[in-house]
Amino acid sequence: MPDEASWSSFFDPAGVLERLLGTGGQAGNLVEFGCGYGTFTLPAARRTAGLVTALDIEPGMIALVRQRAAMAGHANLRTVLRDFADHGSGLANASQDHAMVFNLLHIEAPLALLREAFRNLRPGGILSVIHWRSDIDTPRGPPLAIRPTPAQCAAWLAEAGFASVAPVDLQAAAPYHFGLIAQRPG
């Protein structure tokens, strides 16, 4: 992860979430795979009435997000230190209404992660994906050679069982990223 100031300059988190979650926010439970600094986690907790579960493999990131959630009074935010790529989320089947997978699909086993998100979502639940664009040079992000394209991500989503995969225009809120939304059939 780059330093937080640099990382935050790549996104308008509220704008990204508005495009992915809608202007009315989120009613149910939400899980974020890889919460990092809480760039999207904390704004998502403000936008949802349900429980937000923030997963990350880094103890420092979990401690930071936990501290920030407490300072902001987000009683609906729970942090979990977990290697979800190797051990899953630890969440119950069909327990989430929304799952966020942001900047992760360049990992070694992206399909396994998407299947885990599918398992976590209730029927009709929504998965939102953002990732670094692979068609332009960006100031950060993984090497261009390992970045998936929107078409590749859409194919993985379909293979994991998702339906209604649709692109989301994030240009104004995250110009170095593309976005997708998919639904668990139900």
Disulfide bonds with the S-S distance in Angstrom:
none
